[in-house]
Amino acid sequence: KAITFVPFDRNSGLVDRNDIFKNLDRVLAPPRNRSAAVWGLGGCGKTQIALEYAYRCQEKTSCSIFWVHADSEARFTQDYSDLAKIAALPPDLKGQDLLSAVKQWIEHQTNWLLILDNADDTRIFKRSFSGPREHEAHNLELLRFVPKAQTGTVIWTSRDGSILGSIVGVQQSVEVGPMSVLEAQDLFQRLSGISDTRPSEIEALLDLLENFPLAIAQAAAYIRKTKVSIQQYLDSFHESESRQSSLLSQEFQDVYRSEVPNSVMRTWRISMKQIAEESPCSERILNTVAFFDNKGLPFELVKAAAGPPFSEDEILLAASRLCEFSFFQVRRAVGEGLPTYEQHRLIHLATRRALNEAQTSSFSGDALYIIGGLFPAGTHETWSDCTLYLPHALKAATWKEAEEYKDRVLLLFTRIGMYYWEQGRSNEAERLDVEVLELQKEVLGAKHPDTIMAMANLASTWWQQGRSDEAERLDVEVLELQKEVLGAKHPDTIMAMANLASTWRQQGRFDKAERLEVQVLKLQKEVLGAKHPGTITTMANLASTWWQQGRSDEAERLQVEVVGLQKEVLGAKHPDTVLAIAIL
């Protein structure tokens, strides 16, 4: 007669995740090794899948089912002790003798399925020769006591992807991730008891919860218990990050989750704690990138998050450890490039909420410092890198509790503003320019060179927007301050003169613009040199002014000279060169 040693009844309300069951059948089909791992992020439904698979197998083949908790040596041993009683083994068996006897008894059954549930710390089954060595002196290496026989099947469930290759074959696995949209909708409706609501509300809720089964179960239980509407729950969720954390920390009763947390926040913190114990590098990466955008994390950003003590190989291995815990998803590198990573948004949230106030300030400050160093100057040749880093820069700048926020955000905003200006995104540039100027005045004072430069950047943005009167007033103020603080021949003072001339030209005041441009050109040749990009730009501006004055012959000669210099200094395909040719 088949034995059923399982702590849970069959779940009649289970959502059928058919693709996962098909994959499990495939990896366990003969002549393959009859051992497989169902692995993935905590709260994705691994235990439920293993439970349903076990009952289906018993239904089809009349096999015995043995369910053993694998989250600790103590619980593993306790379940084996209970099995020893079922097997009527001698009551005086203890320790390793008992474990060996139960293993042999299972192996002698004719048709069996063993579920080793929550094998999240694989070190208790097999010694690791890397990482911390604490507790290994007492490690029984429980893998020795896991049955091996062609008459049975072993299914492991684990949050730790390193189980692949160490305990089961790399191909002997099924990864469990978030549900499909239809599966998630089915689960929510079953658990909430709501079926007569607008589909758009359910879709919005499930999108926020990223289709994670445990998060859906939490939300459904909260809505069912409190009788709030889905829209009210959504409104609460959008209130603040603290409110989101509170909602996702709510415990609820679930007969199929015994002795484990029933909230995604607490569930994921268990894995975070294990990562922290195993790998300081992984922990530092996880805590720092939580303050960047969760999509498109280039390896350079991850490397910077780890910090200088770690080598590139150590960082790649640390990132792969985060992938094994499903805290990172990796996009395989192409060619000579390095991998790019992503995170689930809720993992991002859970990581931040696990930090205390001091840690939040420190890690968000690190993130701001890192992105400030990586974000390029914003000029044309850096645009691809600017595009890559922009989402992370904007996200890092939102954490105003960051350590040394005002000092660190100034450089970053200045560079982003220049990138926006270069791309002609003047409205976005203006918002940053105004914020930078206010911060510079507060931190450095009104006459600091960096504050004056911030004023000049704002004037340039207004010029780009066609707001020439406002630009002129600020240009005049900048020029007076530059002369006072830096001197008449300082490059920044000369640039301020050039900017004022450009504003006058935009206003149609060509005679005033010409006189100032001639003065600027003379100073730039003296101070910067004839082939400096700034000097060439002034030559182009003067040619444009002459053309506006109807002095087309002089304008043509100067523009020909500009094109030749642009090709020599910047290259034939540089946007400034192409523009100079088009003007000619």
C-alpha positions in Angstrom: 0.0 0.0 0.0 1.3 3.5 -0.9 2.4 5.6 2.0 1.6 9.3 2.1 3.9 11.2 4.5 2.9 14.8 3.6 2.1 17.7 6.0 -0.4 19.2 3.6 -3.6 18.1 1.9 -4.0 18.6 -1.8 -4.8 22.2 -2.7 -8.1 22.1 -4.5 -7.8 25.9 -5.2 -4.4 25.6 -6.9 -3.9 27.6 -10.1 -2.7 25.2 -12.8 0.7 26.4 -14.0 0.7 23.9 -16.8 4.0 24.8 -18.4 5.9 24.2 -15.2 4.4 20.8 -14.7 5.2 19.9 -18.3 8.8 21.0 -17.8 9.1 18.9 -14.6 7.8 15.8 -16.5 10.4 16.5 -19.2 13.4 16.7 -16.9 12.3 13.6 -14.9 11.5 11.5 -18.0 13.6 8.3 -18.4 16.4 7.7 -19.1 17.3 10.9 -17.2 18.5 10.9 -13.6 15.4 10.8 -11.4 16.3 13.8 -9.4 15.3 17.4 -10.1 15.2 20.9 -8.5 12.3 23.3 -8.5 14.0 26.6 -7.7 13.3 30.3 -7.7 12.6 33.4 -5.7 10.9 32.9 -2.3 7.1 33.3 -2.7 6.9 32.1 -6.3 5.0 28.9 -5.5 7.7 26.2 -5.5 6.2 24.3 -2.5 2.7 24.4 -4.0 4.1 23.1 -7.3 6.0 20.2 -5.7 2.9 19.3 -3.6 0.6 19.2 -6.6 3.1 17.2 -8.6 3.5 14.7 -5.8 -0.3 14.1 -5.6 -0.5 13.8 -9.4 2.2 11.2 -9.4 0.5 9.2 -6.7 -2.8 9.5 -8.6 -1.2 8.1 -11.8 1.3 5.6 -10.4 0.1 4.8 -6.8 3.6 5.8 -5.6 4.4 6.6 -2.0 5.2 10.2 -1.1 7.7 11.2 1.5 7.8 14.9 2.4 10.9 16.0 4.2 11.7 19.6 5.4 15.2 20.5 4.2 15.6 24.0 5.6 17.7 22.8 8.5 19.6 19.7 9.8 17.2 19.6 12.8 14.0 19.5 10.7 15.5 17.0 8.3 16.4 14.7 11.2 13.0 15.1 12.8 11.2 14.1 9.7 13.5 11.1 9.2 12.7 10.2 12.9 9.0 10.2 12.1 9.6 8.1 9.0 11.6 5.6 11.1 8.4 5.1 13.2 6.3 4.5 10.1 8.9 2.0 8.9 8.9 0.3 12.3 12.7 0.6 12.5 14.3 -0.2 15.8 13.5 2.5 18.3 17.1 2.6 19.7 18.5 4.0 16.3 20.0 7.4 16.8 22.0 10.0 14.8 23.6 8.9 11.6 22.5 5.3 12.1 18.9 6.4 12.0 19.4 8.6 8.9 21.2 5.7 7.1 18.5 3.2 8.0 15.6 5.5 6.8 17.5 6.1 3.5 17.9 2.4 2.9 14.2 1.8 3.8 13.0 4.3 1.3 15.3 2.9 -1.4 13.7 -0.5 -0.8 10.2 0.8 -1.6 9.0 -0.2 -5.0 7.7 3.2 -6.2 8.3 6.4 -4.3 8.7 10.1 -4.6 10.7 12.1 -2.1 10.2 15.9 -1.8 13.0 17.8 0.0 11.3 21.1 0.6 13.0 24.5 1.2 16.6 23.3 0.7 17.7 26.9 0.8 21.0 26.4 2.5 22.7 23.8 0.4 25.7 23.8 2.7 23.9 21.5 5.1 23.8 18.9 2.4 27.1 19.3 0.7 30.3 21.0 2.0 31.2 24.2 0.1 34.9 24.7 -0.6 34.4 28.5 -1.0 32.8 31.1 1.2 32.5 31.0 5.0 33.4 27.8 6.9 31.5 28.4 10.1 29.6 25.4 11.4 31.3 23.0 9.0 32.9 21.1 11.7 29.5 19.8 12.7 28.1 19.5 9.2 26.7 16.0 8.6 26.7 16.6 4.8 23.1 15.3 4.7 23.3 14.5 1.0 24.7 11.1 2.1 21.4 10.3 3.5 19.2 11.2 0.5 18.0 8.0 -1.2 19.3 7.0 -4.6 17.4 4.3 -6.5 15.9 3.8 -9.9 12.6 2.9 -8.3 12.1 6.4 -6.9 12.3 10.1 -7.7 13.7 13.0 -5.7 12.5 16.6 -6.1 14.2 19.4 -4.3 12.7 22.9 -3.8 15.1 25.7 -3.2 15.5 29.5 -3.4 19.2 28.9 -4.2 20.1 28.3 -7.8 23.5 27.0 -6.8 21.8 23.7 -6.1 22.2 23.2 -9.9 25.5 21.6 -10.6 26.2 21.0 -6.9 23.3 18.7 -5.9 21.4 18.1 -9.1 22.5 18.3 -12.7 22.4 21.7 -14.4 19.8 20.4 -16.8 17.7 18.7 -14.1 15.9 21.8 -13.0 12.8 23.9 -13.4 13.0 27.6 -12.6 9.8 29.1 -11.1 9.3 32.8 -11.7 6.3 35.1 -11.6 3.0 33.9 -12.9 1.6 34.6 -16.4 -1.0 37.4 -16.5 -3.9 34.9 -16.8 -2.5 32.7 -14.0 -2.1 35.8 -11.8 -5.7 37.0 -12.5 -7.0 33.5 -11.7 -5.1 33.4 -8.4 -6.3 36.8 -7.3 -9.9 36.1 -8.1 -9.8 32.8 -6.2 -8.2 34.2 -3.1 -10.0 37.6 -3.0 -13.5 36.3 -3.9 -13.8 39.3 -6.2 -15.0 38.6 -9.8 -17.2 41.6 -10.6 -14.6 44.3 -10.8 -13.1 46.2 -13.7 -10.4 44.2 -15.5 -8.2 47.4 -15.7 -8.1 47.6 -11.9 -7.0 44.0 -11.5 -4.4 44.4 -14.3 -3.0 47.6 -12.6 -2.8 45.7 -9.2 -1.1 42.7 -10.7 1.3 44.8 -12.6 2.3 46.6 -9.3 2.8 43.2 -7.7 4.8 41.9 -10.7 2.6 38.7 -10.8 4.4 37.2 -7.8 2.1 34.6 -6.2 2.9 35.4 -2.6 2.4 39.1 -3.1 -0.9 38.4 -4.9 -2.0 36.2 -2.0 -1.1 38.9 0.5 -3.0 41.6 -1.4 -6.0 39.3 -1.9 -6.1 38.4 1.8 -5.9 42.1 2.8 -8.7 43.1 0.4 -10.9 40.2 1.5 -10.3 40.9 5.2 -10.6 44.7 5.2 -13.3 44.9 2.5 -11.5 47.7 0.7 -11.9 48.0 -3.0 -9.1 47.3 -5.4 -8.9 51.0 -6.3 -8.6 51.8 -2.6 -5.7 49.3 -2.3 -4.0 50.8 -5.3 -4.4 54.3 -3.9 -2.8 53.2 -0.6 0.0 51.4 -2.5 0.8 54.6 -4.4 0.9 56.8 -1.2 4.5 56.2 -0.4 7.3 53.6 -0.4 6.7 53.2 3.4 3.0 52.3 2.7 4.0 49.8 0.0 6.3 48.1 2.4 3.6 48.0 5.1 1.1 46.4 2.7 3.7 43.9 1.6 4.7 43.0 5.2 1.1 42.1 6.2 1.1 38.4 7.4 -1.9 36.3 6.5 -3.0 32.7 7.3 -2.1 30.1 4.7 -2.4 26.4 5.6 0.1 25.5 2.8 2.9 27.7 4.3 3.7 26.3 7.7 6.5 27.7 9.8 7.6 30.2 7.1 6.8 33.9 6.7 3.6 34.7 4.8 4.8 38.1 3.5 7.1 38.8 0.6 9.2 41.3 2.6 10.0 38.9 5.4 10.4 36.0 3.0 13.0 37.8 0.9 14.8 39.2 3.9 15.7 35.6 4.9 17.5 35.2 1.6 19.2 38.6 2.0 20.5 37.6 5.4 22.0 34.4 3.9 23.6 36.4 1.1 25.1 38.8 3.7 26.6 35.9 5.6 28.1 34.3 2.5 29.3 37.1 0.4 30.0 40.7 1.6 30.6 41.6 -2.1 27.1 40.4 -3.1 25.6 42.2 -0.1 27.2 45.5 -1.0 26.1 45.2 -4.6 22.5 44.5 -3.7 22.3 47.3 -1.2 23.9 49.9 -3.5 22.1 49.2 -6.7 18.8 49.4 -4.8 19.2 53.2 -5.2 19.6 53.0 -9.0 17.0 52.1 -11.6 16.1 48.4 -11.5 16.4 47.9 -15.3 19.5 47.8 -17.5 22.2 47.7 -14.9 25.5 47.6 -16.8 28.4 45.6 -15.3 30.4 48.8 -14.9 27.8 50.1 -12.5 27.6 46.8 -10.6 31.5 46.8 -10.4 31.5 50.3 -9.0 28.8 49.3 -6.5 31.0 46.5 -5.2 33.9 48.9 -4.6 37.7 48.7 -5.1 38.5 45.9 -2.7 37.0 43.3 -5.1 38.5 42.0 -8.4 36.4 41.8 -11.6 36.2 38.0 -11.2 35.0 38.3 -7.6 32.4 40.8 -8.7 31.2 38.6 -11.6 30.9 35.7 -9.1 29.1 37.9 -6.5 26.6 39.0 -9.2 26.0 35.4 -10.3 25.3 34.6 -6.6 22.5 37.2 -6.7 21.3 35.6 -9.9 21.2 32.2 -8.1 18.9 33.7 -5.5 16.8 35.4 -8.3 17.6 38.8 -6.9 19.3 39.6 -10.3 18.3 38.6 -13.8 21.2 38.5 -16.2 21.3 39.2 -19.9 24.2 37.2 -21.3 27.1 39.3 -22.6 27.6 39.6 -26.4 31.0 39.6 -28.0 33.6 41.3 -25.8 31.0 43.0 -23.6 30.2 42.1 -20.0 26.7 41.1 -18.7 23.9 43.5 -18.0 21.5 42.9 -15.1 18.0 43.7 -14.1 16.0 43.4 -10.8 12.3 43.0 -10.0 11.0 46.3 -8.7 9.6 44.7 -5.5 13.1 43.2 -4.8 14.4 46.7 -5.1 11.8 47.9 -2.6 12.4 45.1 -0.2 16.2 45.7 -0.2 15.8 49.4 0.6 13.2 48.7 3.3 15.6 46.2 5.0 18.1 48.9 5.6 18.1 51.1 8.7 18.3 54.9 8.5 22.1 55.1 8.7 22.5 52.4 6.1 20.0 54.1 3.8 22.0 57.3 4.0 25.3 55.6 3.4 24.3 53.3 0.5 22.2 56.0 -1.3 25.2 58.4 -0.9 27.4 55.8 -2.4 25.1 55.3 -5.3 25.0 59.1 -5.9 28.8 59.3 -5.8 29.2 56.4 -8.1 26.8 57.6 -10.8 28.3 61.1 -10.5 31.7 59.6 -11.5 30.3 57.4 -14.3 27.9 59.9 -16.0 29.8 61.5 -18.9 30.2 65.2 -19.7 27.2 65.2 -22.0 29.0 66.1 -25.3 28.0 64.3 -28.5 30.6 61.6 -28.4 29.3 60.5 -24.9 25.6 60.3 -25.8 25.4 56.5 -25.9 26.9 56.3 -22.4 24.6 59.1 -21.2 21.6 57.2 -22.5 22.8 54.1 -20.6 23.4 55.8 -17.3 20.6 58.5 -17.4 17.8 56.3 -15.7 20.2 55.4 -12.9 21.4 59.0 -12.5 17.8 60.3 -12.2 16.9 57.6 -9.7 20.0 58.1 -7.6 19.2 61.9 -7.4 15.8 61.2 -5.9 17.3 60.0 -2.5 17.7 63.4 -0.7 18.5 61.6 2.5 21.7 60.4 0.8 25.0 61.2 2.6 26.5 64.5 1.3 23.5 64.8 -1.0 24.0 68.5 -2.0 27.6 68.2 -2.8 27.3 65.0 -4.8 24.2 65.8 -6.7 25.6 69.1 -8.0 28.1 67.5 -10.4 25.6 65.0 -11.5 22.9 67.5 -12.3 25.4 69.7 -14.1 26.4 66.8 -16.4 22.8 65.7 -17.0 21.8 69.3 -17.8 24.6 69.6 -20.3 23.5 66.3 -22.0 19.9 67.7 -22.2 21.2 71.0 -23.6 23.3 69.3 -26.2 20.3 67.3 -27.3 18.1 70.3 -27.5 15.9 69.1 -24.5 15.8 72.6 -23.1 12.8 72.3 -20.8 14.4 69.3 -19.0 17.7 71.2 -19.0 16.1 74.3 -17.5 14.6 72.4 -14.5 18.0 71.0 -13.6 19.8 74.3 -14.2 17.5 76.1 -11.8 18.0 73.4 -9.2 21.7 73.4 -9.6 21.9 77.2 -9.3 19.9 77.3 -6.1 22.1 74.5 -4.6 25.3 76.3 -5.7 24.2 79.5 -4.1 23.3 77.7 -0.9 26.4 75.5 -0.7 29.1 77.7 -2.3 27.8 81.2 -2.3 26.7 83.6 -5.0 30.2 84.6 -6.2 31.8 81.1 -6.3 33.1 80.3 -9.9 30.9 77.1 -10.0 27.8 79.2 -9.0 28.6 81.7 -11.8 29.0 78.8 -14.2 25.6 77.5 -13.1 24.1 81.0 -14.0 25.8 80.8 -17.4 24.3 77.4 -18.1 20.8 78.6 -17.2 21.3 81.6 -19.5 22.4 79.3 -22.3 19.2 77.2 -21.8 17.0 80.3 -21.9 18.8 81.2 -25.1 18.1 77.8 -26.6 14.4 78.3 -25.7 14.4 81.6 -27.5 13.9 83.6 -24.3 16.6 86.1 -25.3 15.6 89.0 -23.0 15.9 86.8 -19.9 19.0 85.2 -21.2 20.6 88.7 -21.9 19.9 89.9 -18.4 21.6 86.8 -16.9 24.4 86.9 -19.4 25.3 90.5 -18.4 25.2 89.5 -14.7 27.4 86.5 -15.4 30.0 88.6 -17.3 30.2 91.2 -14.6 30.8 88.5 -12.0 33.3 86.6 -14.1 35.4 89.8 -14.6 35.2 90.6 -10.9 36.0 87.1 -9.6 38.2 85.5 -12.4 39.5 88.4 -14.4 39.0 89.7 -17.9 41.1 87.2 -19.7 40.0 84.0 -17.9 38.5 81.4 -20.4 35.2 81.4 -18.5 35.0 85.2 -18.7 35.7 85.1 -22.5 33.0 82.4 -22.8 30.6 84.7 -21.0 31.4 87.4 -23.5 30.7 84.9 -26.4 27.4 83.9 -24.8 26.3 87.5 -24.5 27.2 88.1 -28.2 25.1 85.1 -29.2 22.2 86.5 -27.3 22.5 89.8 -29.0 22.7 88.0 -32.4 19.5 86.1 -31.5 17.8 89.4 -30.7 18.9 90.8 -34.2 21.3 93.3 -32.6 24.0 92.3 -35.1 26.3 95.4 -34.8 26.6 95.0 -31.1 27.1 91.2 -31.5 29.8 91.7 -34.1 31.9 94.1 -32.0 31.8 91.7 -29.1 32.5 88.7 -31.2 35.6 90.3 -32.8 36.8 91.1 -29.2 36.1 87.5 -28.1 37.9 86.0 -31.1 41.0 88.1 -30.4 41.1 87.0 -26.8 40.5 83.3 -27.6 43.3 83.2 -30.1 45.6 84.8 -27.5 44.5 82.7 -24.5 43.2 79.4 -26.0 44.9 79.2 -29.4 43.6 79.4 -33.0 42.6 75.8 -33.2 40.7 75.5 -29.9 37.1 74.3 -30.4 35.9 77.5 -28.6 37.9 79.7 -30.9 36.5 77.9 -34.0 32.9 78.3 -32.6 33.4 82.0 -32.2 34.7 82.2 -35.8 31.5 80.4 -37.0 29.4 82.8 -34.9 31.2 85.8 -36.4 30.7 84.4 -39.9 27.0 84.0 -39.2 26.8 87.6 -37.9 28.5 88.9 -41.1 26.0 87.0 -43.2 23.1 88.5 -41.3 24.7 91.9 -41.9 24.7 91.2 -45.6 28.5 90.8 -45.7 28.3 87.5 -47.5 31.8 87.5 -49.1 33.5 88.0 -45.7 31.1 85.4 -44.2 32.0 82.9 -46.9 35.7 83.2 -46.5 35.5 82.8 -42.7 33.1 79.9 -43.0 35.5 78.1 -45.3 38.2 78.5 -42.7 35.8 77.2 -40.1 35.0 74.1 -42.1 38.7 73.3 -42.6 39.5 73.7 -38.9 36.5 71.6 -37.9 37.6 68.8 -40.1 41.1 69.0 -38.8 40.2 69.3 -35.1 36.9 67.4 -34.7 36.7 65.1 -37.7 34.6 65.2 -40.8 31.6 63.4 -39.2 31.3 65.4 -36.0 28.0 67.2 -35.8 29.7 70.6 -35.5 31.6 69.9 -38.8 28.5 68.7 -40.5 26.6 71.8 -39.4 29.5 74.1 -40.6 29.4 72.5 -44.0 25.6 72.9 -44.2 25.8 76.6 -43.3 28.5 77.1 -45.9 
